[in-house]
Amino acid sequence: MRLLRSSACLAAILAASSPVVSAQEAAAPPNVDAPMQQFGRVAFDGRSLFIDGRRTIIWGSEMHYFRLPSPDLWRDILQKMKASGFNTVALYFYWGYHSPSPGTYDFSGIRDVDRLLTMAREEGLYVITRAGPYVNAELTRGGYPGWLVNQRARARTDNPEYEAAGDEWLSRINAIIARHQINGDGKGNSGSVILHQIENELALTTPKQRRYMDHLYAKARADGITVPIFHNDQGRNGYWVPENSPIAETVAGPTDLYAWDSYPGGTCTVAGEVTRGSPAPDFGYYGPGGARGGSSASPNTPGFAAEFGGGWFDYWGSNGGYECNAIQRGRRYQRVFYGTNLANGIGIQSFYMGYGGTSWGWLPAPVVFTSYDYGAAISEARTIRDKAKELKQLGGLIEAVPDLAGMVPAGKPATSTDKIRLYHNRLPETDARFLLVTQNPSNGRDDLRFHFTLDLPGGAYRIPSQGEMELNGFDAKWLIANTAIGGQKLVYSTSELQTALKVDGDDILLFYGRKGEAGETVLHYSSEPRVQVLEGEVTHRWDAARGNLVLRYPHSGLARVAIESSDRPRAELLIADEETGWQFSKQATAAGDILVRGPELVRRAIVRKASLALEGDTDSASPFEIWLPGAVRNVTWNDRPVALKNGSGGSRVASHPLPGPQPITLPPLQDWRRMKGSPESAANFDDSAWQTAEGKRYSSTTARPDGQPNLLMDPYGFHEGDVWYRGRFEGSPEAGRIRLYYGAGGSGMIQVYVDGKLVGQDELPGGLPRPITTGVAQFDLPDAARTPGQHVIAVLLRNNGHNWNLEADDFHKEARGLVSVSIEQPGGRSFAVPVDWKLHGRGEKLPDPVRGVPNNGGLHGEFAGWHLPGFEDKDWSRASLPDQSVEPGVTWYRTHFALDLPQDQDATIGVAFGDVDQPRSPVAYRATLFVNGWNMGQFIAHVGPQRIFPIPRGILNHNGRNVIALAVISDGAAGNALEAVRLVTLHNRRSGIDVRNVEAPRKPEELIR
């Protein structure tokens, strides 16, 4: 990920805005005769990927284990991805998350990626691994470890020092990935990894970068990676295409597949409204040719969108855009944009993000705040959004019709209006058809009525045969024709196919359409079949001349039709409106496929002998209907028997609805206790154990004046969170003001004290396209500093993350900490006063290796364990919220509360600050939120927009005692004090999921000193 985004850079946005050509001007298809390239069980040609010899569409999305520090919930997300129609999950691996110091690596607990990859295989998902070394992902340093900032070697080049550091990481992560490849590792281990990424968005293509890329490819192969290797291009630039690409304008590199990212689709307005955005770009078959023409940049390999916009990140100081973004890149966007990709031969798509999660602790890059919800299909609180339900329908079509893989353009059918654009593809081997219907241009909003003519083996068809189809507003339809589905031959349907399965030899086909619209489905038989309308308004007629059964109906609720014929298996057609279709879930079992209607989420289905065990979630009392093999006689739902009776057609229905969740009652947060937490600011504080600022090697890209020691925090091993400085100088009558040049990231800050008194606070602004990450602060010195004798300067600096290194310009090495400090005369004239500096922060030896790198910074209370649940706070003074006033500096607050939530429910509880309907507070302060010792994020009241912080189950104990600790920083001005804090329910389902609490140090004495 990127410059403006992190996972969608400005270049990607500009690429997405490239002109869209019409279908008549379609570029030639890729090289249909491209040789098959084989990588064990994975192969590809110019049209598609193959897995185990079968053409396969990769329909995936991304999740980040490091943004969900409760490993049992990884399975929850993977199950929800699978249930949302995905067959693949893409995973970044975060170097800095595992390595606090050179040579030190930890893959245990919340960092156990071996466990994660095992889960993905168990849940039936292919995996795309993205190992870095650089990932970006809106992470501090773009995913690099803190210690790498101190390297003078230019990153993302062939510099031996940088490559050696990268190899240290890759040797470890590649070994884990190799064990989980679909090909196996030659030692009896195997998994579901099908593709592997070696670098991310490397837009520089100099000889240094080429040698570096050669090194990464060779390293991956030497470490046992045998699946195809790719790089993710920062926009569709034609960078790092495989060597065998015949397109001269591209930049060749050591890759097997060419992949790129793109984030089209417009933005959300300040008022939270969705803009119209640009049309969906044609990145492949129907786009302009040449080096930037999608698959035409690498015609011997299939189209591959390694990151396509599944949402967008939000930034400090915004008005809060995640819900708006969930709509902007939501239901209709997905149909239009992802469908356009599919029509263009982009047979490998991964959407960023499927689940965004939480940039807890000090994970975020300077641009983003704690929430990384991203407007994704699965919310930060783990709720399945409506856009996920649409994705389930789209993914269901891809799974049900394997012939979609490898299709090529088939000519433009005649349409009744040029306001409709119709993409028409076919599979050469079977002549199956795919038709994508969009507005023309695709971002149109008209309500249209239309028909089109399609030439099929049985002749030309007017579709629909009578009347008109509808396309109302921004939308698209994914239609199929001349396609075998199970034992049925579909001539065409103006409804969309959601899923198909066989049950005891019968074909079950589920179609859907927009509520109230008419639909038509035509099936081919050798003789007139017997048709029984079981439910709904369905008419049918037999077209003897063509041997076709024509069904017509409105999409309203659920219609059911049974069809029996002499030459085909019995068929049961289920015809739903779109939202009724959301109620259906298909599951594979050892006894065959089953179809479930009712529950919001079906997690898994296991058949043992004559019993079927289902696990899943309900968001309310839910009717239950199931199509399953007759040999299965007993059904349980979350270990409880379900009494069934015969339903319509071949289904069975529950005698009673499945129960929904009970409302959750949360306790008020009261009995707060408070303690002043910045003793470092006092003039007489003992800093004898602190590090002395000295001539450490200077590796930063930020220029500094001569004659001062290296004051940056990173050379002293302080990479995350807060750092304190203390300097001593001799007072002078000419000492008028202090000037500090510092780096602190977007919305970072400093507080400056002289002789224990606050003289000023300075904050850096956040925002896009790039936050301000360094600044200069100037404060008048108090009169006392002009008196003879020693005086003490104390500086608290909040580091809100290091920059990413997207442009390979070592931007991650920009200064963090103090760059220089000068004491000047009142008019700003030079006045040389030497200052002896010491500094202190959390170093590379972690006090809490279980919670790891992101959890702690350098506050006194953190070293003392004030954030831990087992800390004894009975001697602290009592406080009530909202608080009225605080002294300048850090003030800690703690409260205890117990939860006893229903054992058979899954919930996400959040911590809310102040008025959650306002993105910013009228008062100014910031609070670091610790829950049971875990740093769950930073609230900046006057910057915003985040006011609610979801706490993952497993971090929050849902059945026991919990502790919230807040480290609040204020300038002490009137009113700048902690607002009311409360618990809120963000997600509540009755569920069979089992989540254990994450074990971590609870008492100060358990920290490593």
Protein Blocks (a to p, Z undefined) as FASTA:
>chain_A
ZZklmmlcfklmmmmmpccddfklpccdddfkbccddehjbccdfkbcceehiacddddd
dddfkloccfklmmmmmmmmmmnopabdcddddfklmmmbghiacfehjllmklmmmmmm
mnopacdddebjbnolopghhlpafklmmpmbdghiabfklmmmmmmmmmmmmmmmmmmg
fnbnonopacjbfbdcfbehiabfcfklmmmmmmmmmmmmmnopabdcddddebjehpai
afklcbfkbccdddfbdcddddehiaadfkopacebjadddfblmmcedjknojmmmmmb
ccddfbacfbdcddehiaojmlmmmmmmmmklmmmmmmmmmmnopabccdddfblbjaeh
jlbcfkbcfblnlopabdfkopacfklmmmmmmmmmmmmmmmlgopacebjaddfbfkbc
cdddddfklopacdddddddfkbcbdcddddddddfkbccdddfbhjdddehjdddddde
hiaehjbccfbdcbdcfbdcdeehiacddddddehiacddddddfbdcddddfbdjdddd
ddfknopacdddddehjaddddddfkbccdddddddfklmmmpccdddfkbpcddehifb
dfbdcdehjaccdddddfbdcdddddddfklmbdceehiacdddddehjbccdfbdcddd
ddddddddehiacddfblklpmklcfklpccddfddcfbfbdcdehiacfbfklnopagh
jadddddddddfklmbdcddddebjhiacdddeehiafbdcdddeddfbdcfbdcddddd
dfklmpgcjdddddddddebjadfklonopmmpcedjfbdcdddfkopacdddddddddd
ddfbdfblmnommlpccbfklmnopmpmkbcfklpccdddddfbdcehjddddddddddd
dfkbccdddddehjfkbfbdfbdcdddddeehiagbjcdfknombfbdcddehjaccbbc
dddddddddehighiacdddddddfbdcddfbdcddddddfbfklpcZZ
